[in-house]
Amino acid sequence: MTIFSKIAAGEIPSYKCAENEKFYAFLDINPLVVGHTLVIPRREVDYYFDLDDEEIAEMQVFAKRVATAIGKAFPCRKVAQVVLGLEVPHAHIHLIPMQSEADADFRREKLSLTKEQFEEAAAKIRAAF
């Protein structure tokens, strides 16, 4: 079981932003910007493109709803969608509120947020969802 599966199952704490029976969205604990959120399928699949077509379509619709909530919670020019990540063998989408493309540069130094800042960010996204 991957760390993301454990997070979605509630075995590891997370800053939940949204969920349904198939997908789970939570704040990245090493965010590029405040509001940086991960969307994962509850079904454990390593590679995004190993999801079947219907799952990808459903995940995109769910991610769109989360991105809309992020945009309301954190006014920005756009919400970037990035699919990458070799560090966790579980398919995931990064949703990053951005004012410029530099906000989605993974080579940047990550933010260090307090528990309260994470909780506030997640609550804003949940309220907008």
GROMACS elastic network, one bead per residue, 0.5 to 0.9 nm:
[ bonds ]
;  ai    aj funct       b0    kb
    1     4     6  0.81445   500
    1     5     6  0.60478   500
    1     6     6  0.68418   500
    1    44     6  0.76912   500
    2     5     6  0.51204   500
    2     6     6  0.63809   500
    2     7     6  0.86573   500
    2    44     6  0.75552   500
    2    88     6  0.73612   500
    2    89     6  0.68610   500
    2    90     6  0.67707   500
    3     6     6  0.50562   500
    3     7     6  0.61846   500
    3     8     6  0.87285   500
    3    12     6  0.77601   500
    3    88     6  0.75480   500
    3    89     6  0.88145   500
    3    90     6  0.84212   500
    4     8     6  0.61739   500
    4     9     6  0.85008   500
    4    12     6  0.86181   500
    4    40     6  0.75678   500
    4    42     6  0.84082   500
    4    44     6  0.84205   500
    4    88     6  0.77461   500
    4    89     6  0.87000   500
    4    90     6  0.67146   500
    5     8     6  0.51385   500
    5     9     6  0.60961   500
    5    10     6  0.86133   500
    5    11     6  0.85702   500
    5    40     6  0.86673   500
    5    41     6  0.85994   500
    5    42     6  0.64594   500
    5    43     6  0.77181   500
    5    44     6  0.65449   500
    5    90     6  0.79235   500
    6     9     6  0.50259   500
    6    10     6  0.61809   500
    6    11     6  0.50015   500
    6    12     6  0.56622   500
    6    13     6  0.87414   500
    7    10     6  0.51456   500
    7    11     6  0.57947   500
    7    13     6  0.62151   500
    7    14     6  0.63100   500
    7    24     6  0.88900   500
    7    26     6  0.88246   500
    8    11     6  0.76339   500
    8    12     6  0.80238   500
    8    13     6  0.89418   500
    8    14     6  0.84042   500
    8    16     6  0.89252   500
    8    19     6  0.88006   500
    8    23     6  0.82847   500
    8    24     6  0.61285   500
    8    25     6  0.84464   500
    8    26     6  0.88175   500
    8    40     6  0.82936   500
    8    41     6  0.87070   500
    8    42     6  0.64225   500
    9    12     6  0.77236   500
    9    42     6  0.81476   500
   10    13     6  0.62470   500
   10    14     6  0.79017   500
   13    16     6  0.87054   500
   14    26     6  0.64106   500
   14    27     6  0.72545   500
   14    28     6  0.88271   500
   14    29     6  0.84752   500
   15    25     6  0.86055   500
   15    26     6  0.52995   500
   15    27     6  0.54601   500
   15    28     6  0.83249   500
   15    29     6  0.85542   500
   15   118     6  0.67128   500
   15   119     6  0.63925   500
   15   121     6  0.85360   500
   15   122     6  0.58054   500
   15   123     6  0.85387   500
   16    19     6  0.77652   500
   16    24     6  0.77182   500
   16    25     6  0.60774   500
   16    27     6  0.66745   500
   16   119     6  0.88191   500
   16   122     6  0.61935   500
   16   123     6  0.82954   500
   16   125     6  0.89833   500
   16   126     6  0.78000   500
   17    24     6  0.79717   500
   17    25     6  0.53602   500
   17    26     6  0.50074   500
   17    27     6  0.69307   500
   17    37     6  0.78548   500
   17    66     6  0.78878   500
   17   121     6  0.85756   500
   17   122     6  0.51227   500
   17   123     6  0.70242   500
   17   124     6  0.83264   500
   17   125     6  0.56590   500
   17   127     6  0.87134   500
   17   129     6  0.79607   500
   18    23     6  0.83662   500
   18    24     6  0.60939   500
   18    25     6  0.50480   500
   18    26     6  0.69991   500
   18    39     6  0.88270   500
   18    66     6  0.70323   500
   18   122     6  0.88049   500
   18   125     6  0.78073   500
   18   126     6  0.60028   500
   18   129     6  0.69422   500
   19    22     6  0.77468   500
   19    23     6  0.56470   500
   19    25     6  0.59718   500
   19    26     6  0.86995   500
   19    62     6  0.86656   500
   20    23     6  0.54789   500
   20    24     6  0.65609   500
   20    62     6  0.86280   500
   21    24     6  0.81807   500
   21    42     6  0.77289   500
   22    40     6  0.86982   500
   22    41     6  0.58995   500
   22    42     6  0.53934   500
   22    43     6  0.72503   500
   22    55     6  0.87374   500
   22    58     6  0.86338   500
   22    59     6  0.82317   500
   23    39     6  0.69448   500
   23    40     6  0.56482   500
   23    42     6  0.52445   500
   23    43     6  0.82042   500
   23    58     6  0.88883   500
   23    59     6  0.69722   500
   23    62     6  0.74374   500
   23    63     6  0.89620   500
   24    38     6  0.81625   500
   24    39     6  0.57446   500
   24    40     6  0.54290   500
   24    41     6  0.64088   500
   24    42     6  0.65823   500
   25    37     6  0.66003   500
   25    38     6  0.54598   500
   25    40     6  0.63863   500
   25    41     6  0.89243   500
   25    63     6  0.82526   500
   25    66     6  0.76165   500
   26    29     6  0.89309   500
   26    36     6  0.86838   500
   26    37     6  0.54981   500
   26    38     6  0.54299   500
   26    39     6  0.67372   500
   26    40     6  0.86421   500
   26   122     6  0.75158   500
   27    30     6  0.86035   500
   27    31     6  0.76981   500
   27    34     6  0.88552   500
   27    35     6  0.67334   500
   27    36     6  0.59189   500
   27    38     6  0.59891   500
   27    39     6  0.88800   500
   27   118     6  0.74551   500
   27   121     6  0.81957   500
   27   122     6  0.67827   500
   28    31     6  0.52748   500
   28    32     6  0.85752   500
   28    35     6  0.82012   500
   28    36     6  0.57977   500
   28    37     6  0.52850   500
   28    38     6  0.59329   500
   28    94     6  0.82550   500
   29    36     6  0.86280   500
   29    37     6  0.88881   500
   29   111     6  0.87849   500
   29   112     6  0.84521   500
   29   113     6  0.83211   500
   29   118     6  0.83036   500
   30    33     6  0.89583   500
   30    36     6  0.85565   500
   30   110     6  0.56404   500
   30   111     6  0.63641   500
   30   112     6  0.71883   500
   30   113     6  0.85784   500
   31    34     6  0.65515   500
   31    35     6  0.76155   500
   31    36     6  0.54018   500
   31    37     6  0.79506   500
   31    96     6  0.86154   500
   31   110     6  0.55460   500
   31   111     6  0.55940   500
   31   112     6  0.78346   500
   31   113     6  0.84908   500
   32    35     6  0.86642   500
   32    36     6  0.64752   500
   32    96     6  0.76208   500
   32   103     6  0.65306   500
   32   104     6  0.68746   500
   32   105     6  0.77026   500
   32   106     6  0.71263   500
   32   108     6  0.71494   500
   32   109     6  0.72576   500
   32   110     6  0.50208   500
   32   111     6  0.59842   500
   33    36     6  0.57424   500
   33    96     6  0.70501   500
   33    97     6  0.71252   500
   33    98     6  0.78814   500
   33   103     6  0.67186   500
   33   104     6  0.83864   500
   33   110     6  0.77075   500
   33   111     6  0.66655   500
   34    37     6  0.88526   500
   34    74     6  0.80957   500
   34    96     6  0.83374   500
   34    97     6  0.77403   500
   34   111     6  0.79085   500
   34   113     6  0.83361   500
   34   117     6  0.85066   500
   34   118     6  0.81403   500
   34   121     6  0.70242   500
   35    70     6  0.66494   500
   35    73     6  0.81656   500
   35    74     6  0.70031   500
   35    95     6  0.81892   500
   35    96     6  0.66964   500
   35    97     6  0.64753   500
   35   118     6  0.83763   500
   35   121     6  0.59608   500
   35   122     6  0.74471   500
   35   124     6  0.89701   500
   35   125     6  0.78506   500
   36    70     6  0.85446   500
   36    94     6  0.70055   500
   36    95     6  0.57702   500
   36    97     6  0.65757   500
   37    66     6  0.85895   500
   37    67     6  0.87573   500
   37    70     6  0.84237   500
   37    93     6  0.81852   500
   37    94     6  0.58256   500
   37    95     6  0.51219   500
   37    96     6  0.65179   500
   37    97     6  0.89056   500
   37   122     6  0.89118   500
   38    92     6  0.63588   500
   38    93     6  0.55479   500
   38    95     6  0.62092   500
   38    96     6  0.88289   500
   39    59     6  0.80564   500
   39    62     6  0.83666   500
   39    63     6  0.65245   500
   39    66     6  0.83564   500
   39    91     6  0.86282   500
   39    92     6  0.54895   500
   39    93     6  0.50938   500
   39    94     6  0.65924   500
   39    95     6  0.76274   500
   40    43     6  0.84194   500
   40    44     6  0.88245   500
   40    59     6  0.79769   500
   40    90     6  0.75925   500
   40    91     6  0.61946   500
   40    93     6  0.66443   500
   41    44     6  0.68724   500
   41    45     6  0.77522   500
   41    55     6  0.83237   500
   41    59     6  0.71571   500
   41    90     6  0.82956   500
   41    91     6  0.70133   500
   41    92     6  0.72722   500
   42    45     6  0.87134   500
   43    90     6  0.89284   500
   44    89     6  0.86094   500
   44    90     6  0.60953   500
   44    91     6  0.76132   500
   45    48     6  0.71518   500
   45    50     6  0.68960   500
   45    51     6  0.68578   500
   45    89     6  0.74789   500
   45    90     6  0.53422   500
   45    91     6  0.57333   500
   46    49     6  0.88964   500
   46    50     6  0.74497   500
   46    51     6  0.88524   500
   46    88     6  0.79358   500
   46    91     6  0.51431   500
   46    92     6  0.88003   500
   47    50     6  0.53008   500
   47    51     6  0.73345   500
   47    89     6  0.71995   500
   47    90     6  0.65526   500
   47    91     6  0.51033   500
   47    92     6  0.83944   500
   48    51     6  0.57400   500
   48    56     6  0.79188   500
   48    83     6  0.76996   500
   48    84     6  0.86666   500
   48    90     6  0.78963   500
   48    92     6  0.67960   500
   48    93     6  0.85072   500
   49    52     6  0.75227   500
   49    53     6  0.86200   500
   49    56     6  0.79465   500
   49    91     6  0.83348   500
   50    53     6  0.89077   500
   50    91     6  0.86186   500
   51    54     6  0.80674   500
   51    55     6  0.59170   500
   51    56     6  0.60926   500
   51    91     6  0.83422   500
   52    55     6  0.53371   500
   52    56     6  0.63214   500
   52    57     6  0.87451   500
   53    56     6  0.51754   500
   53    57     6  0.62140   500
   53    58     6  0.86480   500
   54    57     6  0.50994   500
   54    58     6  0.61323   500
   54    59     6  0.84799   500
   55    58     6  0.50523   500
   55    59     6  0.58895   500
   55    60     6  0.84311   500
   56    59     6  0.50324   500
   56    60     6  0.60643   500
   56    61     6  0.86466   500
   57    60     6  0.51774   500
   57    61     6  0.63533   500
   57    62     6  0.87145   500
   58    61     6  0.51559   500
   58    62     6  0.61953   500
   58    63     6  0.85239   500
   59    62     6  0.50364   500
   59    63     6  0.59551   500
   59    64     6  0.84516   500
   60    64     6  0.59899   500
   60    65     6  0.86609   500
   61    64     6  0.50225   500
   61    65     6  0.64564   500
   61    66     6  0.87906   500
   62    65     6  0.52228   500
   62    66     6  0.63819   500
   62    67     6  0.86565   500
   63    67     6  0.59466   500
   63    68     6  0.84773   500
   63    81     6  0.86939   500
   63    93     6  0.78731   500
   63    95     6  0.78772   500
   64    68     6  0.60988   500
   64    69     6  0.85954   500
   65    68     6  0.51301   500
   65    69     6  0.63339   500
   65    70     6  0.87049   500
   65   129     6  0.69035   500
   66    69     6  0.50402   500
   66    70     6  0.61547   500
   66    71     6  0.86436   500
   66    95     6  0.81955   500
   66   125     6  0.76650   500
   66   126     6  0.87394   500
   66   128     6  0.86246   500
   66   129     6  0.64141   500
   67    71     6  0.61492   500
   67    72     6  0.86567   500
   67    78     6  0.89320   500
   67    79     6  0.61527   500
   67    80     6  0.84102   500
   67    81     6  0.84861   500
   67    95     6  0.64621   500
   67    96     6  0.82365   500
   67    97     6  0.81976   500
   68    71     6  0.51246   500
   68    72     6  0.63852   500
   68    73     6  0.86817   500
   68    79     6  0.80990   500
   68   128     6  0.80470   500
   68   129     6  0.76824   500
   69    72     6  0.51147   500
   69    73     6  0.60718   500
   69    74     6  0.84490   500
   69   124     6  0.83091   500
   69   125     6  0.54743   500
   69   126     6  0.75059   500
   69   127     6  0.79698   500
   70    74     6  0.57828   500
   70    75     6  0.78797   500
   70    76     6  0.88472   500
   70    79     6  0.74892   500
   70    95     6  0.82495   500
   70    96     6  0.82841   500
   70    97     6  0.68495   500
   70   124     6  0.80530   500
   70   125     6  0.55214   500
   70   126     6  0.88802   500
   70   128     6  0.73991   500
   70   129     6  0.81671   500
   71    74     6  0.52213   500
   71    75     6  0.52312   500
   71    76     6  0.61070   500
   71    77     6  0.82836   500
   71    78     6  0.71947   500
   71    79     6  0.66024   500
   71    97     6  0.67061   500
   71   125     6  0.86603   500
   71   128     6  0.88188   500
   72    75     6  0.57826   500
   72    76     6  0.84527   500
   72   124     6  0.85425   500
   72   125     6  0.78003   500
   72   128     6  0.63474   500
   72   129     6  0.89448   500
   73   121     6  0.79095   500
   73   124     6  0.53567   500
   73   125     6  0.55610   500
   73   126     6  0.88493   500
   73   127     6  0.81730   500
   73   128     6  0.63368   500
   74    97     6  0.69363   500
   74   121     6  0.86457   500
   74   124     6  0.82637   500
   74   125     6  0.83712   500
   75    78     6  0.85119   500
   75    97     6  0.78399   500
   75    98     6  0.87970   500
   75    99     6  0.88895   500
   76    79     6  0.71781   500
   76    97     6  0.58876   500
   76    98     6  0.55554   500
   76    99     6  0.54432   500
   76   100     6  0.89765   500
   77    97     6  0.76837   500
   77    98     6  0.60342   500
   77    99     6  0.50897   500
   77   100     6  0.75578   500
   78    96     6  0.83711   500
   78    97     6  0.61705   500
   78    98     6  0.56362   500
   78    99     6  0.69194   500
   78   100     6  0.84557   500
   79    95     6  0.61903   500
   79    96     6  0.52741   500
   79    98     6  0.57830   500
   79    99     6  0.87228   500
   80    94     6  0.76659   500
   80    95     6  0.55259   500
   80    97     6  0.62804   500
   80    98     6  0.66895   500
   80   101     6  0.83842   500
   80   103     6  0.88169   500
   80   104     6  0.69606   500
   81    93     6  0.65907   500
   81    94     6  0.56373   500
   81    96     6  0.66417   500
   81   104     6  0.88629   500
   82    92     6  0.88256   500
   82    93     6  0.58105   500
   82    94     6  0.50149   500
   82    95     6  0.66527   500
   82    96     6  0.80824   500
   82   104     6  0.81704   500
   83    91     6  0.82671   500
   83    92     6  0.65305   500
   83    94     6  0.62736   500
   84    91     6  0.84678   500
   84    92     6  0.75323   500
   84    93     6  0.73575   500
   84    94     6  0.79621   500
   85    88     6  0.65522   500
   85    89     6  0.81063   500
   85    90     6  0.87027   500
   85    91     6  0.82053   500
   85    92     6  0.77702   500
   85    93     6  0.89034   500
   86    89     6  0.66080   500
   86    90     6  0.87965   500
   87    90     6  0.89224   500
   88    91     6  0.80274   500
   88    92     6  0.88672   500
   96   103     6  0.75188   500
   96   104     6  0.65573   500
   97   103     6  0.76276   500
   97   104     6  0.83332   500
   98   101     6  0.67821   500
   98   102     6  0.79852   500
   98   103     6  0.53536   500
   98   104     6  0.70292   500
   99   102     6  0.81682   500
   99   103     6  0.68314   500
  100   103     6  0.57460   500
  100   104     6  0.79094   500
  101   104     6  0.55697   500
  101   105     6  0.70247   500
  102   105     6  0.51964   500
  102   106     6  0.88236   500
  102   108     6  0.82623   500
  103   106     6  0.83507   500
  103   108     6  0.82915   500
  104   107     6  0.88867   500
  104   108     6  0.84686   500
  105   108     6  0.57588   500
  106   109     6  0.79219   500
  106   110     6  0.82229   500
  107   110     6  0.85649   500
  113   116     6  0.79828   500
  113   117     6  0.58524   500
  113   118     6  0.64830   500
  114   117     6  0.50881   500
  114   118     6  0.63455   500
  114   119     6  0.85941   500
  115   118     6  0.51630   500
  115   119     6  0.61030   500
  115   120     6  0.85719   500
  116   119     6  0.50249   500
  116   120     6  0.60414   500
  116   121     6  0.85426   500
  117   120     6  0.51267   500
  117   121     6  0.61461   500
  117   122     6  0.86284   500
  118   121     6  0.51557   500
  118   122     6  0.61478   500
  118   123     6  0.85135   500
  119   122     6  0.52364   500
  119   123     6  0.60641   500
  119   124     6  0.86528   500
  120   123     6  0.51101   500
  120   124     6  0.62419   500
  120   125     6  0.88091   500
  121   124     6  0.52161   500
  121   125     6  0.64571   500
  121   126     6  0.87289   500
  122   125     6  0.52043   500
  122   126     6  0.61032   500
  122   127     6  0.85567   500
  123   126     6  0.50611   500
  123   127     6  0.60440   500
  123   128     6  0.85970   500
  124   127     6  0.51951   500
  124   128     6  0.62985   500
  124   129     6  0.86443   500
  125   128     6  0.51123   500
  125   129     6  0.60245   500
  126   129     6  0.50156   500
